[in-house]
Amino acid sequence: MATVGTTTPTANGGKWHGHYPELGTGPLPLEVFTSVEQFALEREHIFRKVWLNVCRIEQLSKAGDYFVKDIGVCKTSVIVVRGKDGQIRAFHNICSHRGNKVVWDQNGNGSVFTCKFHGWMYGLDGTLRFVPDEKRFFDLKKDCLGLTPIQVDVWEGFVFINIDPNPQETLQEYLGEMATELAGYPFAESSATAFSWRAEVKANWKIVKDSFQEVYHVGCLHKRSLPDAFVSSDNPYTHMLDMKLFPRHGRASLYGNAAHQPSPVQALSYKHGSILVRSGFSENTLPVGVNPTRSTDWSFELHVIFPTFFVVVSEGTYFTHQFWPLSVDRTIWESTTYFPKATNLAQRFSQEYSRIIFRDIFLEDARTVEETQSVLLSGAKKEFLLKDYELLVRHSHNVVLNMIRGSDGKTIGRAE
């Protein structure tokens, strides 16, 4: 089953899983979070094969702008650059001479890339331009010694790369229907101001990812930071308003308590743009994949792009998560919150307030996933149980299993 249209679980016995019976309802084996062998398979069959988000196009606004991303799970470093012709290109960040990392800075602007080891010089298009003492080399073929290219493409201002020299799909094909459903969201207009966090988390990448694929934990874990913003007497366990699975990706509409009574500071912040909950929405401005039920209790739309990129959109602001595996129990977590350009001090205050709120919430999440990973090897438990509203978690693990087993990832199979 590829996709199911927007609906409620009522027609399937009150269960979201009823739309996707092929996923099953059994427990999840705990060893998928601790197995070194599985992590090696995930590296080769997933991360070295799929499209991965590395930055926003705004980070490459001018010719010569470059961005460097070290990707531990793929054992490489990547240079993404805007050439003099305006084209975005990507290369492995390794010199053709003796393998030195060519660019050491995370970002910058320049006309060439010069290796600090021996001075080999490369153009923005990756070609080898200059070799010191060139005549002393043997049969040097400069035309064949440029930076090694990487496949790169852009969707809605998000720059993606694919380490596979010959990807089986284009980026548009990989994103599929999810890309269509998000078409028209004002990402560019909402990206003028960005606040980012980066941390190394002592947990398997799937433990970290799974904690953001469900909101069952909100009423408990975030009861102090978000006491009633996303729970209510009618919805005490933060049941999602809508869910939809794609072949590899997933989407969910998150509930917000419209009756939430903000503090005076919160009320001031909400009034000038910071949106955690709302009492209404402008349905005519939203793409079909954002609050598709047009519920007045809607807060955010969660889009999970396999394997580890999250785009969570609201009205006028959005945030992203990107998880980069380092080892079976280490993950780099990068999160960025985006806002439109503030036009007055009140809006700027609102954005700063929202940034702090998100920071505190994410700190609670990070502590929890590390505590989880710390006891998995005890052997006390062998499996995890999943509820109906943890459908995205189950789906994600099935996609991982399919790709490791050699599936093309385009079908959803049950983890036996």
PyMOL commands that set and color helices and strands:
alter all, ss='L'
color gray80, all
select helices_A, chain A and resi 9-12+16-19+21-23+30-33+36-47+57-60+72-74+134-136+142-144+171-175+177-182+189-191+205-211+218-221+264-271+283-285+345-378+388-404
alter helices_A, ss='H'
color red, helices_A
select strands_A, chain A and resi 28-29+52-56+65-71+76-82+88-92+107-109+112-114+121-123+128-130+149-155+158-162+193-201+242-245+250-255+298-305+309-313+318-327+330-339+383-384
alter strands_A, ss='S'
color yellow, strands_A
deselect
rebuild
show_as cartoon
